[in-house]
Amino acid sequence: MPHSYNRIWIHAIWSTKHRRKIIDGNLEPILYDFLKNKLIELGCPVRIINGMPEHIHCLFLQNPKKSITEIIKQIKGSSSRFINQNNFLPHKFEWQIGYSAFSVSSQACDIVYKYISNQKDHHKKQIFPNEYLEFLKSNQLDP
C-alpha cells in the first residue's frame, strides 16, 4: 500500500486546577473559541467543544504528526496564558495536571457528539467525579 491513511477521532477531557468552577457563561464562549482555533492551528479539526464550569470535553481529529500529549499540552498551556494575559478572570487561571483521551470510531462520533453537546443536562443528574470514574472504568482503566 503506497499511501498512509489516518482518521483518529479523540474525545479528550481535562479539568480546571482543583476542579474549581470558574468557566462561567462569560468565559465559556471565549475559551471554547480559543481552543477550537488552537486545535485547528495544530492540524486537529474540531467537531465539538463543550463542558461545565470545572471541566472540558473536546472531540477532534488527531493530527497524525503530533502525539496526544503534545496536542493537549499545547492547547492547555496556550489557553491558560491567553486567559491570564487578557485578565478575563480576577485570579490566575490554571488547568489541572493531566487529562484523559479516548479514541472514538467514526461510527460512534455522532453518539459522542450528542453526549458532549448535552453536558449541561447530563450534569444535572451526575457530578463530574462520578462521570470521570465511569469513563475510566468503561475504558478498562483503573483510577
Sine and cosine of phi, psi and omega as CSV:
sin_phi,cos_phi,sin_psi,cos_psi,sin_omega,cos_omega
0.00,0.00,0.90,-0.44,-0.11,-0.99
-0.99,0.15,-0.12,0.99,-0.04,-1.00
-0.85,-0.52,0.37,-0.93,0.08,-1.00
-0.92,-0.39,0.68,-0.73,-0.01,-1.00
-0.80,-0.60,0.68,-0.73,0.04,-1.00
-0.66,-0.75,0.68,-0.74,0.15,-0.99
-0.46,-0.89,1.00,0.09,-0.10,-1.00
-0.91,-0.42,0.97,-0.25,0.06,-1.00
-0.98,0.18,0.67,-0.74,0.00,-1.00
-0.84,-0.54,0.76,-0.64,0.17,-0.99
-0.97,-0.25,0.96,-0.28,-0.04,-1.00
-0.96,-0.28,0.57,-0.82,0.00,-1.00
-0.69,-0.73,0.73,-0.68,0.12,-0.99
-0.48,-0.88,0.30,-0.95,-0.10,-0.99
-0.80,-0.60,0.23,-0.97,0.08,-1.00
-0.95,0.31,0.37,-0.93,0.01,-1.00
-0.86,0.51,0.73,-0.68,-0.04,-1.00
0.86,0.51,0.33,0.94,-0.02,-1.00
0.79,0.62,0.62,0.78,0.04,-1.00
-0.94,0.35,0.71,-0.71,-0.03,-1.00
-1.00,0.08,0.99,0.15,-0.11,-0.99
-0.86,-0.51,-0.07,1.00,0.05,-1.00
-1.00,0.01,1.00,0.01,-0.07,-1.00
-1.00,-0.01,-0.02,-1.00,-0.05,-1.00
-0.87,0.49,-0.44,0.90,0.05,-1.00
-0.98,0.20,-0.67,0.74,-0.05,-1.00
-0.98,0.20,-0.55,0.84,-0.12,-0.99
-0.78,0.63,-0.82,0.57,-0.04,-1.00
-0.91,0.42,-0.56,0.83,0.02,-1.00
-0.91,0.41,-0.73,0.68,-0.01,-1.00
-0.91,0.41,-0.74,0.67,-0.03,-1.00
-0.89,0.46,-0.64,0.77,0.03,-1.00
-0.90,0.43,-0.67,0.74,0.03,-1.00
-0.88,0.47,-0.74,0.67,-0.01,-1.00
-0.86,0.51,-0.70,0.71,0.00,-1.00
-0.86,0.50,-0.75,0.66,-0.02,-1.00
-0.90,0.43,-0.62,0.79,0.02,-1.00
-0.92,0.40,-0.68,0.73,0.03,-1.00
-0.89,0.46,-0.67,0.74,0.05,-1.00
-0.88,0.48,-0.67,0.74,0.05,-1.00
-0.86,0.51,-0.55,0.84,0.01,-1.00
-0.99,0.11,0.06,1.00,0.01,-1.00
0.99,0.16,0.49,0.87,-0.04,-1.00
-0.84,-0.55,1.00,0.05,0.01,-1.00
-0.83,0.56,0.66,-0.75,-0.09,-1.00
-0.97,-0.23,0.72,-0.70,0.11,-0.99
-1.00,-0.04,-0.69,0.73,0.01,-1.00
-0.30,-0.95,0.54,-0.84,0.17,-0.99
-0.74,-0.67,0.74,-0.68,0.05,-1.00
-0.32,-0.95,0.18,-0.98,0.02,-1.00
0.06,-1.00,-0.47,-0.88,-0.06,-1.00
-0.72,-0.69,0.04,-1.00,-0.04,-1.00
-0.86,0.50,-0.31,0.95,-0.03,-1.00
-0.86,-0.51,0.03,1.00,0.03,-1.00
-0.38,-0.92,0.28,-0.96,-0.06,-1.00
-0.81,-0.58,0.61,-0.79,0.20,-0.98
-0.87,-0.49,0.66,-0.75,-0.03,-1.00
-0.60,-0.80,0.73,-0.68,0.07,-1.00
-0.90,-0.44,0.89,-0.45,-0.05,-1.00
-0.55,-0.83,0.32,-0.95,0.10,-1.00
-1.00,0.07,0.76,-0.65,0.00,-1.00
-0.96,0.27,0.73,-0.69,0.17,-0.99
-0.95,0.31,0.87,-0.49,-0.08,-1.00
-0.91,0.40,-0.20,0.98,0.02,-1.00
-1.00,0.00,-0.04,1.00,-0.03,-1.00
-0.78,-0.62,0.57,-0.82,0.06,-1.00
-0.98,0.18,0.37,-0.93,0.07,-1.00
-0.85,0.52,-0.70,0.71,0.00,-1.00
-0.84,0.54,-0.72,0.70,0.00,-1.00
-0.89,0.46,-0.70,0.72,-0.01,-1.00
-0.88,0.47,-0.77,0.63,-0.05,-1.00
-0.91,0.42,-0.66,0.75,0.02,-1.00
-0.86,0.52,-0.69,0.72,-0.02,-1.00
-0.92,0.38,-0.67,0.74,-0.04,-1.00
-0.96,0.27,-0.57,0.82,0.05,-1.00
-0.93,0.37,-0.72,0.70,-0.02,-1.00
-0.90,0.43,-0.73,0.68,-0.04,-1.00
-0.93,0.36,-0.57,0.82,-0.01,-1.00
-0.95,0.32,-0.62,0.78,0.04,-1.00
-0.93,0.37,-0.62,0.79,0.08,-1.00
-0.88,0.47,-0.70,0.72,0.00,-1.00
-0.86,0.50,-0.73,0.68,0.00,-1.00
-0.89,0.45,-0.71,0.70,-0.04,-1.00
-0.94,0.34,-0.66,0.75,-0.01,-1.00
-0.92,0.40,-0.48,0.88,-0.01,-1.00
-1.00,-0.10,0.07,1.00,0.05,-1.00
0.77,0.63,0.71,0.70,0.04,-1.00
-0.95,0.31,-0.35,0.94,0.01,-1.00
-0.81,-0.59,0.45,-0.90,0.01,-1.00
-0.97,0.24,-0.08,1.00,-0.02,-1.00
-0.71,-0.71,0.17,-0.98,-0.02,-1.00
-0.92,0.38,0.71,-0.70,0.06,-1.00
-0.99,-0.13,0.74,-0.68,0.05,-1.00
-0.60,-0.80,0.54,-0.84,0.15,-0.99
-1.00,-0.04,0.49,-0.87,0.12,-0.99
-0.90,0.44,0.54,-0.84,0.12,-0.99
-0.92,0.39,0.65,-0.76,0.05,-1.00
1.00,-0.09,0.11,-0.99,-0.02,-1.00
-0.18,-0.98,0.13,-0.99,0.17,-0.98
-0.79,-0.61,0.60,-0.80,0.04,-1.00
-0.64,-0.77,0.75,-0.66,-0.05,-1.00
-0.80,-0.60,0.68,-0.73,0.07,-1.00
-0.97,0.26,0.55,-0.83,-0.02,-1.00
-0.76,-0.65,0.79,-0.61,0.04,-1.00
-0.94,0.34,0.44,-0.90,0.02,-1.00
-0.84,0.55,-0.57,0.82,-0.01,-1.00
-0.93,0.37,-0.44,0.90,-0.04,-1.00
-0.99,-0.11,-0.04,1.00,-0.06,-1.00
-0.85,0.52,-0.65,0.76,-0.01,-1.00
-0.90,0.44,-0.61,0.79,0.02,-1.00
-0.91,0.41,-0.72,0.69,0.01,-1.00
-0.92,0.40,-0.63,0.77,0.04,-1.00
-0.85,0.53,-0.75,0.66,0.01,-1.00
-0.88,0.47,-0.66,0.75,0.02,-1.00
-0.87,0.49,-0.73,0.68,-0.02,-1.00
-0.92,0.39,-0.65,0.76,-0.03,-1.00
-0.92,0.39,-0.40,0.92,-0.02,-1.00
-0.99,-0.17,0.44,0.90,-0.05,-1.00
-0.83,0.55,-0.69,0.72,-0.07,-1.00
-0.88,0.47,-0.71,0.71,0.03,-1.00
-0.93,0.37,-0.67,0.74,-0.01,-1.00
-0.84,0.54,-0.67,0.74,-0.08,-1.00
-0.99,0.15,0.00,1.00,0.18,-0.98
-0.96,0.28,-0.38,0.92,-0.05,-1.00
-0.96,-0.28,-0.39,0.92,-0.09,-1.00
-0.60,-0.80,0.74,-0.67,0.01,-1.00
-0.99,0.17,0.39,-0.92,-0.08,-1.00
-0.83,0.56,-0.73,0.68,-0.02,-1.00
-0.85,0.53,-0.62,0.78,0.03,-1.00
-0.93,0.36,-0.66,0.75,0.05,-1.00
-0.86,0.51,-0.72,0.69,-0.05,-1.00
-0.89,0.45,-0.69,0.72,0.04,-1.00
-0.88,0.47,-0.63,0.78,0.05,-1.00
-0.89,0.46,-0.67,0.74,0.05,-1.00
-0.86,0.51,-0.72,0.69,-0.03,-1.00
-0.89,0.46,-0.73,0.68,-0.01,-1.00
-0.90,0.44,-0.67,0.74,-0.02,-1.00
-0.92,0.39,-0.31,0.95,0.05,-1.00
-0.97,-0.26,0.35,0.94,0.03,-1.00
0.80,0.59,0.65,0.76,0.07,-1.00
-0.94,-0.35,0.70,-0.71,-0.02,-1.00
-1.00,-0.06,0.92,-0.38,-0.03,-1.00
-0.90,0.43,0.00,0.00,0.00,0.00
